[in-house]
């Protein structure tokens, strides 16, 4: 935590040197990235519920709201918000179907992330295990340093999984059908390629463009390898998101993988500045989307209303 606070201090010390024109282009790319990502998800949902008339702007709002929540709440709680908002707009929608629709998006992500990881390993981008264990705020080592908590967490997950298995046993056929419904677009490879994979490639191009402009903004060499190094640290920092948006892990990794490209304080400013800028735009768009879609931010009232609403079979 001390390292993160120092990084924020370094960021504010370098604030006057930030080039704001590249920041503006980075923010534009970030919003466009959300648009491409939500477009892909909308096409997945439209295939799962062909008669729903689901609009892209609805899915964009849900995606923006989820990104905003993920920016301030750990363990990807924003994904639940996305599912909740979309379910309210699709008559008869069920969470197993909506959740499985998110799995369709992981195909391109897993392929590209895997290729990027192999490149990083081949080029020795990452620190060794001994160095990694000493770096501050690497959140995936927390459970290894607290074995009793790890055992308790594992036991709780086993009990929960067993309970869910018993609950689902009598409903397995219905559950399987609903999950399959969310994967419907995969049965038409051409539709998947045009409506999902193509938009996700646009999403990845915009991710890299966002990083490029932010590197320019913080006066760090915006080379192709540096862009890829930043992207791989972002991917790793959210594998086990025990902190909001992987805060802490990413800052430590960015300083290491870009070592020698700029001064340590400049790299700290870059890593914290990127997170601060992108998290801010995500939170602002997310709150705006929640306010527009729900007309209120009183979650207890909304959940109670949704619980009392009749559910279609």
N, C-alpha and C positions, 0 to 999 in steps of 0.2 A: 504493500500500500504506500509506503514511503517513496518507493521508486516512481509510482504513478503520480503522486503529488509533486515530486520534483520535476517530472516530465511536463505536467501542466504548467508549472512555474516557468520552465524553459520555453514552453510554447508562447506564453504571454510576453516573455522577454523578447521574443523574436516576432511578435505580432506586427510591428511596424514594417518589417521587411517583407511581409507576405505580398505576393503579386495577386491582386484581387480579380483581374481579368481572367486568368486561368481558373480561379476558384469559381467564377460565374459559369464558365464552360463545364467545369466538373459537376456543378449542381444541376445544370441542364442535362448532362449525360445521366446523372443519377435518377432524375425524374423520368427520362425517356427509358431508362433501364426498367423501372417499375412498370412503365406502360407495356414494354415488350414482354416482361415476365407475366403480367396479369393477362395479357392477350392470349398467351399460350395456355394459361389455366382456364380462361373462359372457354377456349375451344375444347378442352378436356371435359369441362362440365357440360357444355352443350351436347357433346356426344353421349354423355351419361344420362342427361335429361333432355332429349331432343324436342320435347314439346313445351319446355319451360319459358322460352322467349327471353332467356337471360341476357341482359345487356352487358357490354364490356365495361361501361362506366361503373356498374355495380361491383364487378369483380375487381376493378382498379381500386375502388374505395375500400373494399375489404382487404386487399393486399396492402394498401398504404397503411391502413389501421394496424394490421398485423406487424408490419415493419416498424411502426412507431412504438408499439408495445415491446417488441423484441429489443429495441434500443435502450429500454430502461428496466426491463424485467428479465431475469435469467431463465434458463431451461426452455427457451423458445415458446414462452407462453403466448406470444403473438399468433402462433399458428392456430391455437384454439379460438382466438378472436376472429381470425379469418373464416374459420369454419362456421362459427356462430353467426356471423353477419351474412354469409352466403346462404346458410340454411333458412334464414328468415325471408329470403327473397325467392326461394324455390319451393313451390308447393309440394309437399310430400317428401322433401329431401331428408335423408338419413345420414347420420354422422359416419357410419362405416363407408358409405359410398363417397362422401366428400373427402374423408381421410385418404381413401385409396386413390382418389384423383390426384392428390399431391404426390403419390408415389410415381406417377407417370413422368413428372418433371425431373425426377432423380436420375433418369436414364442418361440424358445428355450431361447432366452435372457430374454424375459418377464417372462417365467416360473421360470428360475433359479434365476433371480434378485428378483422376488416376494418372493420366498422361503427364499432367503438370507435376505431380508428386514424383513420378519416375524420373522426370528431367531434373528435379531438385536433388534427388538422391544421387543421380549420376554425376551432377556437377558439384556435389558436396556443399550444397547451399546451407544445410542445417548444421547446427552445432552438435558436437558429440554428446553422448548421454551424460558424461561427468559435468560438462559445461552447462547443459540444459537443466540439470538438477539444481544448479546454483543460481540460475537466473530468477529474478523476482517475478512473482505473480503468475507462475505457470500453473494454471488452475487444475490441469489434469493430474498433477502429482499430489493433490491435496489428500485424496483417499489413501494413497500409499503411505503418506506420513501420519495418517490417523487410522490404523488398522481396525480399531474397535468400531469406529464409525463406518468403515468399509464393510465389516461383517454385518452390522445392523442394517445398513442400506441393502446389502445383497439379500439378507434374510427377508426383509420387507418386500423386495421385488419378487422373490420366489413365492411368498405367501400370496401376494397380489396376483401373480400370474396363475397360481393354482386356483384362486377364487374366481378369476375371470374365466379360466377353463371350465370350471363347474357351471358357472352361469351361462356360458355359451354353448354347453353341450347340447341342451335341448333346442337351441336356436341356430345350430351350426349351418344348416342348409340355407336358412334365410340370410344368415350373416355372409355365407359364401356368395350367394347371389348378389347381395348388395355390394360386396367388395368387387365382384366381377363387373358390376354395372359401372363402377368408377373407372375401370380399365377399358371401357368399351372402345375408345378411340384406337387402342393398340390392335384391334381386329382389322383395321383398315390402314395398312402401312402408309399408303399415299397420303391419307388425311392426317396421319400423325406427323409425317415428314413436313407437310405444308403448314399445318396448323399449330404444331407444337415445337418440333425440332428446329425449324427455321427461325421461329421467334426466340428460342433459347440461344441460338447462335448469335442473334442480334443482341440479346441480353449480355452474353459474354464479351462481345466486342465493345459494348458500352461500359462494362465493368473495367476493362483494360484502358479504355479512353479516359474514364474517370480518374484512375490512378495516374495516368500520364499527365493530365492537367494538374493534379495535385502535386506531383513531383515538380512540375514547372513552377507552381505557386510558391513552394517552399525552397526553391533554388537548389534542388538535389538533381543530379543528372537524370534526365527522363529518357534513359536508354531502354531498349526492348528487354534485356535481361533484368534490369531493375524493376520494370513493370511486372514481370512474371514473378520475381521474388516477393514483391508486395502482395500479389494475388495469392501466392501459396501460403503466406503467413496468415492472410485473412481466412483462408479455408481451414487451416489447422486450428486457429484460435476459436473457431465455433464448432469443432467436432464434439467437444464436451462442454457446452455453454453454461458453466457454473456461475459465470458473471455475465451481466448484460452485454450482449454483442461481443463477448470475448475480451472485454477491457482488461488490460494488464498483460495477458499473454501476448497479444499482438504487439504491444509497445516494446516488450522485451525482445521479441523475435525480429522486429523491423530493425532495431538498432544493431542486432548481430548480423543479419543477412546483408545489410547495406554498409557494413563496417568498411571504412576507407573511402567511401564515396563522398562523405562530407563529415563535418565535425560531429561529435557525439551530441552536443546540444542541438545542432541543426536536425539531426535524425530524430531526437526526442520530440522536437517541435513538429516535425513531419508526422510522426506516428500518432501523437496526441491530437494534432491539428486535423488530420484526416478523420479520426474518430469523432472529434467534436463537431466538425462541419457536417459530416454525413449523418451523424446521429441527430443533430439539430433539425436538419431538413426532414428526416424520417419522422421525428416526433411532431413537428409542426404539421406535416401533411397527414399524419395519423390522427391527430386530434381533430383536425378539420374534417377528415373523412368520417370519424365517429360522430361528430356533431351533426353532419349533414345526413348521415344514414339512419341515425337513431333518434335524432331530435332531442337527445338528452344524454348526459353522462352519468345518470343515476343507475348504476349497474344492478343494484339489488332490486329495484322496481322492474327492470327489464327481465331479469331472470325469473322473478315470481310470475310475471305476465306470461313468459314463455312456458313455464311449468304448467300453468292453468289452461293453456291453449290446447284444444282437442288435437290429438295426433292421428293422422291418417295411417291406415295399415298398408 
